[in-house]
Amino acid sequence: MKIGWIGTGIMGASMAGHLQFAGHELSLYSRTRDKAKPLVDRGGHWCPAPSAVAADTEVVFTMVGMPSDVEETYLGPQGILAAEAKCRIVVDMTTSEPALARRIAKAAVKKGIFSLDAPVSGGDVGARNATLAIMVGGDRKIYDEVLPLLQHMGKTIAWMGGPGAGQHTKMCNQVLIAGTIIGVCESLLYAEKAGLDMQAVIDIIGKGAASSWSINTLGPRIAQGDFRPGFYVEHFIKDMGIALREAAAMGLALPGLALVHQLYVAVMAQGHGKSGTQALMLALRQLNSSKEKKVSAT
C-alpha cells in the first residue's frame, strides 16, 4: 500500500519505520527534513508539503507536536485537506484536542475522506518496540480497515467510539500518568534522602503493588541522572492543559492533575521543556533544596 507519513520526531520516525519494514511504500513530510533522512534513505519519497503527501497516497498518518501543528497539517493552506487529495483515509496519532478531531472529521468527509483520531501511549520505547497502546475514534468500519496497519505499531489497540473518542481516552491516560509520575519522583526522592540505592528500590517496589510503567521505565533513567526525552515536558504540559480544559467544560474538578500541571510548568521555567517527563525530579529536588536552605537560615 502507498502510505503517507507526516511527522518524524522521537516517536513518529520509529512508527513510520515499522510500516516501511513491513513492505509499505512511504511518502514523507516533516518540518525538519533531516529527521526523515533514514526513512528516505531506505526508499521513502520526500514530499514538500502535507498536501503533496495526500496527493500521492491511500492512507495518511500524522504524528506531529501541538494541536496548532495538527490544525495546520490538516486545515492549513498547504494542508492535507487543502487540495484534491488521492488519499481515502487520514489517521492523526498526535495527542490533540477532541474538538479538533471532530472538526477535522467534518472537514474530511466533505472531501470524501474518512478520518480517525488515534493517539498512542508508550513513549519512545513503545514506538521503537512496536508495543504502543493505540486508542481510536471514528467510523468503526474504517477502524477495522486500518487495524492491520496499526498492528505494525502497537500491541494493544481499541476502537473507543466516534470522532474525538480516541483523544478523550488519551486524556484519561494522561490524567493517570500525571498522578503516577509524581508518585515515582517523590518515592525516589525519599529513597535518595534516606540514603538508599535508587535502582535497588526500583527493582523491588517495581515488582509489587506499586508496579507501573513509569517506575520501571522512567525510574531507572532518574536513578542514572538521564533526563533525555522519551516524551517532552512541553508536550506533557500541553496534554495536561487539554485535559484540564476538557474537565472544566464538563464541570469536573481534578485537583491532582492541576497540581502536577503546575509543577511541570515550574520544570519548563527551569529550562527543561525539551527534557523527558522524568525531569519532574529536578523540580522536586530544587523545591526541597530551597526548603532546606530556609530551615538552615532560621
matplotlib code that plots the C-alpha trace (Angstrom):
import matplotlib.pyplot as plt

x = [0.0, 1.1, 1.2, 1.8, 3.5, 3.8, 6.0, 9.2, 10.2, 11.1, 8.1, 7.0, 10.2, 10.1, 6.4, 6.8, 9.8, 7.7, 5.3, 8.3, 9.9, 6.5, 6.8, 4.7, 5.8, 6.1, 5.7, 7.1, 6.9, 8.4, 9.2, 12.8, 13.8, 16.9, 14.8, 13.2, 16.5, 16.9, 13.4, 14.2, 17.5, 15.6, 13.4, 10.9, 9.7, 10.1, 7.2, 7.4, 4.2, 1.3, -0.9, 1.7, 1.7, -2.1, -2.0, 0.3, -1.1, -4.1, -3.8, -2.0, -0.8, 0.2, 2.3, 3.2, 3.6, 0.9, -2.8, -1.8, 0.5, -2.3, -4.6, -2.1, -1.2, -4.9, -6.6, -3.8, -3.2, -0.8, -2.6, -3.9, -7.4, -6.4, -6.2, -7.7, -6.3, -5.9, -6.0, -9.2, -8.3, -6.4, -5.2, -4.0, -1.9, -0.9, -2.3, -4.6, -7.9, -11.2, -12.9, -10.2, -10.5, -14.3, -13.6, -11.1, -13.5, -16.3, -13.9, -12.6, -16.0, -16.8, -14.0, -15.0, -12.2, -12.6, -10.8, -9.6, -8.1, -5.7, -3.4, -0.9, 0.7, 4.0, 6.6, 9.8, 10.3, 6.8, 7.4, 10.7, 9.4, 6.0, 4.3, 2.2, -1.3, -3.5, -6.9, -9.0, -12.0, -14.0, -16.0, -15.9, -15.6, -12.7, -11.0, -11.4, -9.8, -6.8, -6.3, -3.7, -1.6, -1.9, -0.8, 2.6, 3.0, 1.1, 0.2, -3.0, -5.4, -9.0, -11.9, -13.3, -16.2, -16.9, -14.7, -12.9, -13.3, -9.6, -8.5, -10.8, -9.4, -5.8, -6.8, -7.8, -4.4, -2.6, -4.5, -3.4, 0.2, 0.3, -0.6, 1.8, 4.9, 4.7, 4.4, 7.5, 9.6, 8.5, 9.2, 12.7, 13.4, 12.5, 14.8, 17.6, 17.2, 17.2, 20.5, 19.1, 20.2, 17.5, 17.9, 17.7, 14.5, 13.0, 14.0, 11.9, 8.9, 8.6, 7.6, 4.9, 1.7, 3.5, 4.5, 3.8, 5.3, 6.6, 8.6, 10.0, 10.8, 11.4, 12.6, 16.0, 16.5, 16.1, 18.5, 21.1, 20.5, 19.3, 16.7, 16.8, 13.4, 11.3, 8.4, 8.9, 8.0, 6.4, 4.2, 3.1, 2.2, 0.2, -1.7, -2.5, -3.7, -6.1, -7.4, -7.9, -9.8, -12.0, -12.6, -13.6, -16.1, -17.6, -17.8, -15.1, -12.5, -9.2, -7.0, -4.3, -3.9, -3.8, -1.0, 1.1, 0.5, 1.8, 4.9, 5.7, 5.3, 8.0, 10.1, 9.8, 10.6, 13.8, 14.7, 13.7, 10.9, 12.8, 13.7, 11.9, 8.9, 11.1, 12.7, 9.9, 12.5, 14.7, 11.9, 11.1, 14.8, 15.0, 11.9, 13.3, 16.7, 15.0, 13.2, 16.4, 18.0, 15.1, 15.4, 19.2, 18.7, 16.4]
y = [0.0, 3.6, 5.3, 8.9, 9.8, 13.3, 13.9, 12.1, 13.0, 10.9, 8.6, 9.2, 8.1, 4.7, 4.2, 5.1, 2.7, -0.2, 0.4, 0.7, -2.5, -4.3, -3.5, -0.4, 2.4, 5.7, 9.3, 11.6, 15.1, 16.6, 20.2, 19.1, 17.2, 15.7, 13.7, 11.9, 11.1, 7.5, 6.7, 8.4, 6.6, 3.3, 4.2, 6.7, 9.5, 13.0, 15.5, 19.3, 19.7, 17.8, 18.4, 16.6, 13.6, 13.3, 13.6, 10.6, 8.0, 6.0, 6.4, 9.3, 9.1, 12.2, 12.4, 16.0, 18.1, 20.5, 21.0, 24.0, 21.8, 19.3, 22.1, 23.5, 20.0, 19.2, 22.6, 25.0, 26.4, 23.5, 21.0, 17.6, 18.8, 21.9, 20.4, 17.5, 14.5, 11.0, 9.6, 7.9, 7.8, 10.1, 9.0, 11.5, 9.8, 13.1, 13.7, 16.6, 18.2, 16.1, 19.1, 19.5, 15.8, 16.3, 19.4, 17.5, 14.6, 17.0, 18.8, 15.4, 13.9, 16.9, 15.8, 12.2, 11.3, 9.3, 10.5, 8.6, 10.1, 7.5, 8.9, 6.5, 5.7, 4.0, 6.7, 6.3, 2.7, 1.7, 3.4, 1.6, -1.8, -1.5, -2.1, 1.1, 1.3, 2.9, 4.4, 5.1, 7.3, 7.5, 5.2, 1.6, 0.2, 2.4, 1.4, -2.3, -1.4, 0.4, -2.0, -4.2, -1.1, -0.1, -3.6, -2.9, -0.1, -1.3, -4.3, -3.0, -1.3, -0.5, 1.4, 3.8, 5.4, 8.2, 11.1, 12.6, 9.4, 8.4, 11.8, 11.7, 8.3, 9.6, 12.4, 9.6, 8.1, 11.4, 12.1, 8.7, 9.2, 12.6, 11.0, 8.2, 10.2, 12.5, 9.3, 7.9, 11.1, 11.6, 7.9, 8.1, 11.4, 9.8, 6.9, 9.3, 11.3, 8.1, 7.0, 4.1, 2.8, 4.1, 1.3, -1.3, 0.4, 0.3, -3.4, -4.4, -2.0, -2.2, -5.9, -5.4, -3.4, -0.2, -1.6, 0.7, 1.6, 4.8, 3.3, 0.5, 2.6, 6.2, 5.2, 3.8, 6.9, 9.0, 6.8, 7.3, 11.0, 10.6, 13.3, 12.9, 12.9, 9.9, 12.3, 16.1, 18.0, 20.7, 18.2, 16.7, 20.2, 20.6, 17.3, 18.2, 21.6, 19.9, 17.6, 20.4, 22.4, 19.4, 18.7, 22.3, 22.1, 19.0, 20.6, 18.4, 19.3, 17.4, 18.9, 16.2, 16.9, 20.7, 20.3, 18.2, 20.6, 23.5, 21.5, 20.8, 24.5, 25.0, 22.4, 24.2, 27.5, 25.9, 25.4, 21.7, 22.0, 19.7, 17.2, 14.0, 13.9, 12.3, 15.7, 16.4, 15.0, 18.1, 20.5, 18.5, 18.4, 22.2, 22.7, 20.6, 22.3, 25.7, 24.3, 23.0, 26.4, 28.1, 25.8, 26.3, 30.0, 30.0]
z = [0.0, -0.6, 2.8, 3.7, 6.9, 8.4, 11.4, 12.1, 15.6, 18.6, 18.1, 14.6, 12.9, 14.6, 13.9, 10.2, 10.1, 11.2, 8.3, 5.9, 7.1, 6.7, 2.9, 2.5, 0.3, 2.2, 1.1, 3.9, 5.1, 8.3, 9.2, 9.8, 6.7, 8.3, 10.8, 7.9, 6.2, 7.5, 6.1, 2.8, 2.6, 2.9, -0.1, 1.3, -1.0, 0.3, -0.3, 0.0, 2.0, 3.6, 0.6, -1.6, 0.7, 0.5, -3.3, -3.6, -1.1, 0.0, 3.8, 5.5, 9.1, 11.1, 14.3, 15.0, 18.2, 19.2, 18.3, 16.3, 14.3, 13.7, 12.6, 10.1, 8.8, 8.0, 7.5, 6.6, 3.1, 2.3, 4.5, 3.7, 3.1, 1.2, -2.3, -4.2, -2.3, -3.6, 0.0, 1.3, 5.0, 7.4, 10.8, 13.3, 16.0, 17.8, 21.2, 20.5, 21.3, 21.0, 19.4, 16.8, 15.9, 15.3, 13.2, 11.1, 10.6, 9.4, 7.0, 5.7, 5.0, 2.8, 0.6, 0.7, 3.1, 6.3, 9.5, 12.6, 15.7, 17.1, 19.8, 21.4, 24.7, 25.4, 24.7, 22.7, 24.0, 22.8, 19.5, 18.9, 20.0, 18.3, 21.6, 21.8, 23.1, 20.4, 21.2, 18.2, 17.5, 14.2, 12.0, 13.2, 9.6, 8.8, 12.0, 11.0, 7.6, 9.2, 12.0, 10.2, 9.7, 13.3, 14.4, 12.9, 15.6, 18.6, 20.7, 22.4, 20.0, 20.6, 19.0, 21.6, 19.7, 17.2, 16.3, 19.3, 21.4, 20.9, 22.1, 25.2, 26.0, 25.8, 28.2, 30.7, 30.1, 30.7, 33.9, 35.2, 34.1, 35.9, 39.2, 38.6, 37.7, 40.7, 42.8, 41.1, 41.6, 45.3, 46.0, 44.6, 46.2, 49.5, 48.7, 47.8, 51.0, 53.1, 51.6, 49.7, 46.3, 43.9, 41.4, 44.2, 45.4, 41.8, 41.5, 44.5, 44.5, 40.8, 41.2, 43.8, 44.2, 43.2, 39.8, 36.9, 33.5, 35.0, 37.8, 35.7, 32.6, 33.8, 37.3, 36.1, 34.0, 37.1, 39.0, 36.3, 36.0, 32.5, 31.7, 27.9, 26.3, 25.6, 25.8, 26.1, 29.2, 27.0, 25.2, 28.5, 29.7, 26.5, 27.2, 30.8, 29.7, 27.2, 29.9, 32.4, 29.8, 28.9, 32.6, 33.2, 30.3, 31.9, 35.3, 36.8, 39.4, 39.0, 41.8, 41.5, 37.8, 38.4, 40.9, 38.6, 35.8, 37.9, 38.9, 35.3, 34.4, 37.0, 35.3, 32.0, 33.7, 34.9, 31.2, 30.8, 28.3, 25.9, 28.6, 29.3, 31.7, 34.3, 34.7, 37.3, 39.7, 39.1, 40.1, 43.3, 44.2, 43.8, 45.8, 48.7, 48.4, 48.8, 51.8, 53.4, 52.9, 54.7, 57.6, 57.9, 57.7, 60.7]

ax = plt.figure().add_subplot(projection="3d")
ax.plot(x, y, z, "-o")
ax.set_aspect("equal")
plt.show()
